[in-house]
């Protein structure tokens, strides 16, 4: 036991001496000067979302969107939803669409009802809705291409009479464009 204690003490003493010994610090490498100025790459900046205001009214037949249909990406769309008193249990909704989706696609009667399936042109995880009158905000952004190479750079805004079913009235397509000044609205049916 004494012998083990002596060995441990000697090891501690050697370790203490080794750590107190001066070690030379590494010298910085000398880089020869280059001709002309050098540029540093600048990191990509994520643009701040644009603030977009809209109003949606809904009676039993008409879902009317009043707001821009072309907005920069990303954007925060704030919707003031004003259903008639008889439609207070209705819902305004939004979700991302593939770039090739059209008004004709939205009106296809063979599509699954909202809450019962996902249409071929929609991103299900982007579905957001608000029931009853009030104000709500939705983040809109272009989504990268899916496995088929389709980009999701549109959103739809529509109305449902209740939590699940088929939209009633016209649905509005919002086209997202690169950040900055929005470009002209796409032609009808685009």
N, C-alpha and C positions, 0 to 999 in steps of 0.2 A: 504494500500500500504506500509506504514511504517512497519507494522507488518510482511509482506511478506519479506521485505528487511532485517529485523532483523533475521528472520528465516534462510534466505539464507546465511547471514553473519555468523551466529552461525554454520551452517552446514559446511561452508568453513573452519572455524577455527578448528572444530573438525577433519575434513578430513586432514588438514595440520598437526595437532598434531599426528594423527594416522600414517601418512606416515613418520614422522621424528622419531618415536619410533623405537628403535633397535629391530630387529627381529633376532632370532638365525638362523644362516645358517645351512643347513642340513650337517651332517657329512657323509663322504663316508662310505659305508658298508664295513665291514672287511670280506675279503674272505680268508678262510683257505687255506694254501698252499696245492698243490696237488703233488703227487709223479710223477716224470718224467716230461719231457718237454711237453708243450702243442703246438699244431699246429693250425695255423689259416687257414681257407679255402682260397685258392687263386681263384680270379675271373677268369672266362674263358676268354682267350685272343682271339681276332679276328685276324687271321693271315692277314698279308699284302698281297694284291693280287700279284701273280707272274706275271712278264712281259713276254708275249709270242709274238713272231714276226711270221708273215706269209705273203705269197704273193699269190694272186689269179690272174690268167690270164684268158681271155675269148675271144674266137672268136665266130662265129655264132653257132658252134657245141660243143666246148669243154670248160668246166669250170674246170681249173686245180688249185688245192690247194697245195701249197708247204709250209709245216709247220708241227709242231707236232700234232699228233692225240690223244695223251694222255697228259693231263695237270693237274696240281694241282688246287684245288678249294679253294678259289676264284682265278681268273686270269683276267688280262686285255689283251685281244687279239688285237694286232694292225695289221691290214691287209693293205698291199700295194696292191691296186687294179689296174690292168693294162689290161684293155680291148683293143682290136684292135681298130684303129680309126673308123672303120665301126660300132663298138659296143659301142661307147662313151656314148650313151644314156641308156646303160644297167645298171644293178644294182647287186652288191654283197650283200648278206643278211645272217643273222644268227638268230636263235631262239632256245630256249630250247626244248629238246625232253624227253619223258619218257624213263626210263631206259630199257624198253623192246622193244623200237623202233629199227628197223633194216633197212639196205639198201633196202631190199625187200619192206618194208612199204613205204619208200620214193618214190619208183618207181611205186607204185600202180596208174594206170591210172584213177581210180575212185575217187581219192582224189580231194577236191576242189582246184581250182587255188589260188595262193597266192593273197590276196586282195579280194577274193570272199568267204572265209570261213576258218575255222580252222580245220586241221586234228585232229583225235582223240588222236594223240600222241604229240601234240604241246601245248605250253603255248603261247597264242596269245600276251600277254602284253610284252613278251620278244623279239618280232620281231624287228629287227633293220636292216636298209639297207643304202647303200650309192650309189648314182647314179653317174656314170662317174668315170674316173680315179682319183686316189688320195689315201690318207691314212686316215684311221679312226680306232678308238679304241672302243672295245666292252667289257663290263664287263661280265664275265662268272662266274656263281656260281651254285652250286647244290641247287635245290628248294625242300622243304619238300614234303612229300607225299600229294597227293590230296585226295578227299573223298573216292576214290577207293583204296587208299593205294599205289599208284604208285609214285615213286620218279622221279624227273626230274634231271638227272645227266649227260645228254649228250646235245650237241649242234650240229646243222647242219650248214654248210657253203655251199652256192650255188649261182648260177647266174641266173638272169632273163634278157631276152632281153629288157624288158621295165618295167614300174612300177607295172604291175599286170599281172598275167598269170601263166603258169606252168614253173618250172625251166628247164633249158636246160643244157645238159651234166651231168656229175656225180656230186653228192652232197657228201660232206665229213662229216662224223660224228666224232666229237671230244668227247672223254670220259673224264669226270672230275673224279679225284681221290682225296682222302684226302690230305691235305696240306703236303708238303714235296716232296720227290723224286717221280716222276711219275713211275707208274708200267708199265710193258710191254703192248704194244698195244693189243687191243682185236683182236680175230681172225676175218677173213673176214665174213661179214654178221651179225656180232654181234652189 
